[in-house]
Amino acid sequence: MTVLDLLGTDGRAEERAAVVELRGVAREFPGEPPVHALHPTDLRVDAGEYFSVVGPSGSGKSTLLHLLGLLDSPTSGEYLLDGRPTADAGERERASLRATRIGFVFQAFHLLPHRTVLENVLLATVYSGVPRAERRDRAVAALERVGLGHRLDFLPTVLSGGERQRTAVARAVVSRPRVLLADEPTGNLDSDSSASVLELFDELHAEGLTLLVITHDDDVSARAQRRVRISDGRLREIA
């Protein structure tokens, strides 16, 4: 099964639709003087693109991540997720958008240690509103897609770092999100595990998934088809 089967799309009708669009989005934190964590920014990521943001600590990556993930709101400008304005969305609607439109992959995995691999992925189907009758089949299919069909009943604590991150990827895609948002996805991995996860990202992108990766690592960033560098809260495209 490919990611297009998991996403429930043929990969054609919405091929060039904008999934993520920032229009003059800025984030300022109060102080003396105010901190301009993100200067006014325009950004568009289309369906099926593999896009990366690279920059060092303190460059504004976390601020951008929180805005894209609807974990924070901009001071000014407009953020459209899958064509939907988010400025007036209440917390319940924002939570629903996070659960159904965005798949999250974090550096620290954020797996529940006392739940099996399958249970961790099944929980994501509950939160995203997958019909009960489909949950197990979808969770198993997602884990098989990332090469973990033989680890369903294992606890995360006995998995390698690479296997934990692939479990997190399965959890992220099982809800059929419009974009996979990955925050330093190889930050806790050794070189072999990092290579394995990045190869999986390449495969998922080839199958039609939209990926947006935020990283400090130029080698990780270079896997993307489009790249921007962030520095002092300003983005510039890398040729």
Secondary structure, DSSP 4 states (H G I P E B T S, - for coil): --HHHHHT--SSTTTT-EEEEEEEEEEEE-SSSPEEEEEEEEEEEETT-EEEEE--TTSSHHHHHHHHTTSS--SEEEEEETTEE-TT--HHHHHHHHHHHEEEEETT----TTS-HHHHHHHHHHHTT--HHHHHHHHHHHHHHTT-TT-TT--GGGS-HHHHHHHHHHHHHTT--SEEEEESTTTT--HHHHHHHHHHHHHHHHTT--EEEEES-HHHHTTSSEEEEEETTEEEEE-
